[in-house]
């Protein structure tokens, strides 16, 4: 019959730090934010169960069915699942049907035929300066004049890789054009540091000296 006020405080459980208490300070209450968080989680779980209701029912039925099966029946079902998986993997390993020999896209499948025709990928361009390398499509052919393979071929010939030599794929034609340019300009020695052109990833054109300086500084 001792009043609560006269009891020793050590017999009472301590309220959680920062928790709300009743007016007399005896009973701790949970924060309103915690209650809202729990209610939100419960609502999310309820909605998830509603969305997965059909899958949950099928999972329960499958578990009940397996509980009533014998060991032999379970092994037979397991073998059937393995055979089905093997047949699916064999279908994936089969060669892709590509009678038109279209180039493969990023997904490993032939690109659409309309895209093949749009970019003219059926048209072959050969460049003797690149060692008779083939380029498929007009776009790839035009871009290759600024790529390393063509630049190396022109460097081996001692000819500057400038715009004057675009569309020139024959070694003899390149030599003849270079001789005419030398005769017209009165230049007998090619200065690669000033005349050889390089292109960065953004399409900007520099001579060899400027390109080397920018590359050394880490700007390109």
C-alpha positions as CSV (number, residue, x, y, z in Angstrom):
1,X,0.0,0.0,0.0
2,X,3.0,2.3,-0.3
3,X,2.3,5.2,-2.7
4,X,4.4,5.3,-5.8
5,X,5.9,8.7,-4.9
6,X,7.5,7.1,-1.8
7,X,9.1,4.2,-3.5
8,X,12.8,4.2,-4.3
9,X,13.5,5.5,-7.9
10,X,16.0,2.6,-8.5
11,X,13.0,0.2,-8.7
12,X,11.6,2.1,-11.8
13,X,12.8,1.4,-15.3
14,X,14.5,4.4,-16.9
15,X,12.8,6.0,-19.8
16,X,14.7,6.0,-23.2
17,X,16.7,9.1,-23.8
18,X,14.6,11.8,-25.6
19,X,11.4,9.8,-25.3
20,X,8.1,11.5,-24.5
21,X,6.6,10.9,-21.1
22,X,3.2,11.3,-19.6
23,X,2.3,14.3,-17.4
24,X,3.3,12.5,-14.1
25,X,6.6,11.2,-15.7
26,X,5.9,7.5,-15.0
27,X,5.1,5.9,-18.4
28,X,7.4,6.5,-21.5
29,X,5.7,7.0,-24.9
30,X,7.1,6.2,-28.3
31,X,7.8,9.2,-30.5
32,X,5.3,10.1,-33.1
33,X,7.9,9.8,-35.8
34,X,8.6,6.2,-34.9
35,X,4.9,5.4,-35.0
36,X,4.6,6.9,-38.5
37,X,7.7,5.0,-39.7
38,X,6.3,1.7,-38.5
39,X,2.9,2.4,-40.1
40,X,4.6,3.2,-43.4
41,X,6.6,0.0,-43.4
42,X,3.4,-2.0,-42.6
43,X,1.5,-0.3,-45.5
44,X,4.4,-1.0,-47.9
45,X,4.5,-4.7,-46.9
46,X,0.7,-4.9,-47.3
47,X,0.9,-3.4,-50.7
48,X,3.8,-5.7,-51.7
49,X,1.8,-8.8,-50.6
50,X,-1.2,-7.6,-52.7
51,X,1.1,-7.3,-55.8
52,X,2.7,-10.7,-55.2
53,X,-0.5,-12.4,-54.2
54,X,-0.6,-14.7,-57.2
55,X,3.1,-15.7,-56.8
56,X,2.7,-16.3,-53.1
57,X,-0.3,-18.6,-53.7
58,X,1.6,-20.6,-56.5
59,X,4.6,-20.9,-54.2
60,X,2.5,-22.3,-51.4
61,X,0.8,-24.7,-53.7
62,X,4.2,-25.9,-55.1
63,X,5.5,-26.4,-51.6
64,X,2.4,-28.4,-50.6
65,X,2.7,-30.5,-53.8
66,X,6.4,-31.3,-53.1
67,X,5.6,-32.3,-49.5
68,X,3.3,-35.0,-50.9
69,X,5.8,-36.4,-53.4
70,X,8.1,-39.3,-52.9
71,X,11.9,-39.2,-53.2
72,X,11.7,-40.8,-56.7
73,X,9.2,-38.3,-57.9
74,X,11.3,-35.4,-56.7
75,X,14.4,-36.8,-58.5
76,X,12.4,-37.2,-61.7
77,X,11.2,-33.6,-61.5
78,X,14.7,-32.4,-60.9
79,X,16.0,-34.3,-64.0
80,X,13.3,-32.7,-66.1
81,X,14.2,-29.3,-65.0
82,X,17.9,-29.9,-65.8
83,X,17.0,-31.2,-69.3
84,X,14.9,-28.1,-69.9
85,X,17.7,-25.9,-68.9
86,X,20.2,-27.7,-71.1
87,X,17.8,-27.4,-74.1
88,X,17.5,-23.6,-73.5
89,X,21.3,-23.2,-73.3
90,X,21.7,-25.2,-76.6
91,X,19.3,-22.8,-78.3
92,X,21.4,-19.9,-77.2
93,X,24.6,-21.5,-78.5
94,X,23.1,-22.0,-81.9
95,X,24.6,-19.7,-84.7
96,X,22.6,-16.5,-85.3
97,X,20.6,-16.6,-88.5
98,X,22.2,-14.0,-90.7
99,X,21.8,-14.8,-94.4
100,X,22.6,-11.2,-95.5
101,X,25.8,-11.2,-93.5
102,X,24.8,-8.0,-91.8
103,X,27.2,-6.4,-89.2
104,X,26.5,-7.3,-85.6
105,X,25.3,-4.6,-83.2
106,X,26.1,-4.0,-79.6
107,X,23.8,-6.9,-78.5
108,X,25.5,-9.4,-80.7
109,X,22.6,-9.6,-83.2
110,X,22.6,-8.4,-86.8
111,X,21.7,-4.7,-87.2
112,X,18.4,-3.9,-89.0
113,X,18.6,-4.0,-92.8
114,X,17.3,-0.4,-93.2
115,X,20.2,0.8,-91.0
116,X,22.6,-1.2,-93.1
117,X,21.3,0.4,-96.3
118,X,21.1,3.9,-94.7
119,X,24.8,3.9,-93.9
120,X,25.8,2.2,-97.1
121,X,27.6,-0.6,-95.2
122,X,27.4,-2.9,-98.2
123,X,29.8,-0.6,-100.1
124,X,33.5,-1.5,-99.8
125,X,36.3,1.0,-100.0
126,X,39.9,-0.2,-100.2
127,X,42.9,2.0,-99.4
128,X,46.3,1.0,-100.8
129,X,48.1,3.4,-98.5
130,X,46.6,1.5,-95.5
131,X,47.9,-1.8,-96.9
132,X,44.7,-2.6,-99.0
133,X,42.6,-2.5,-95.8
134,X,38.9,-2.5,-96.5
135,X,36.4,0.0,-95.1
136,X,32.7,-0.7,-95.2
137,X,30.5,2.3,-95.7
138,X,31.1,5.9,-96.8
139,X,31.3,7.2,-93.2
140,X,34.0,4.8,-92.1
141,X,36.0,5.5,-95.3
142,X,35.9,9.3,-94.8
143,X,36.9,8.9,-91.1
144,X,39.9,6.6,-91.8
145,X,41.9,9.4,-93.4
146,X,42.5,10.8,-89.8
147,X,43.1,7.5,-88.2
148,X,46.4,6.0,-87.2
149,X,46.6,3.4,-90.0
150,X,46.3,6.0,-92.8
151,X,48.6,8.4,-90.9
152,X,51.3,5.7,-90.6
153,X,51.0,4.9,-94.3
154,X,51.4,8.5,-95.3
155,X,54.3,8.9,-92.9
156,X,56.1,5.9,-94.5
157,X,55.7,7.6,-97.9
158,X,57.1,10.8,-96.6
159,X,54.0,12.7,-97.5
160,X,52.0,15.1,-95.2
161,X,48.6,13.8,-94.2
162,X,46.7,17.0,-95.1
163,X,43.3,17.7,-96.5
164,X,44.8,17.9,-100.0
165,X,45.2,14.1,-99.8
166,X,41.7,13.2,-98.7
167,X,40.0,10.7,-101.0
168,X,43.5,9.6,-102.3
169,X,43.9,5.9,-101.7
170,X,46.5,5.0,-104.3
171,X,50.2,5.3,-103.4
172,X,51.1,6.4,-106.9
173,X,48.3,9.1,-107.0
174,X,49.5,10.4,-103.6
175,X,53.1,10.6,-104.8
176,X,52.1,12.4,-108.0
177,X,50.0,14.9,-106.1
178,X,52.8,15.6,-103.6
179,X,55.2,16.3,-106.5
180,X,52.8,18.7,-108.1
181,X,52.3,20.5,-104.7
182,X,56.1,20.8,-104.3
183,X,56.6,22.2,-107.8
184,X,53.8,24.7,-107.3
185,X,55.0,25.9,-103.9
186,X,58.7,25.5,-104.5
187,X,59.1,23.3,-101.5
188,X,61.6,20.5,-101.7
189,X,61.4,19.3,-98.1
190,X,58.4,18.4,-96.0
191,X,58.3,19.8,-92.5
192,X,56.2,17.3,-90.6
193,X,56.2,19.3,-87.4
194,X,54.3,22.1,-89.2
195,X,52.5,20.4,-92.0
196,X,51.4,17.0,-90.7
197,X,47.8,17.2,-89.3
198,X,46.4,15.4,-86.3
199,X,42.8,15.3,-85.1
200,X,41.7,15.0,-81.4
201,X,38.6,13.3,-80.2
202,X,36.5,16.4,-80.6
203,X,37.4,16.8,-84.3
204,X,39.9,19.7,-83.9
205,X,42.8,19.8,-86.3
206,X,46.4,20.6,-85.2
207,X,49.8,20.3,-86.7
208,X,52.2,17.8,-85.3
209,X,54.1,20.3,-83.1
210,X,50.9,21.8,-81.5
211,X,49.3,18.4,-81.0
212,X,52.4,17.0,-79.3
213,X,52.6,20.0,-77.0
214,X,49.0,19.8,-76.0
215,X,49.3,16.0,-75.4
216,X,52.4,16.5,-73.3
217,X,50.5,19.0,-71.1
218,X,47.6,16.6,-70.8
219,X,45.1,18.9,-72.4
220,X,44.0,16.4,-75.1
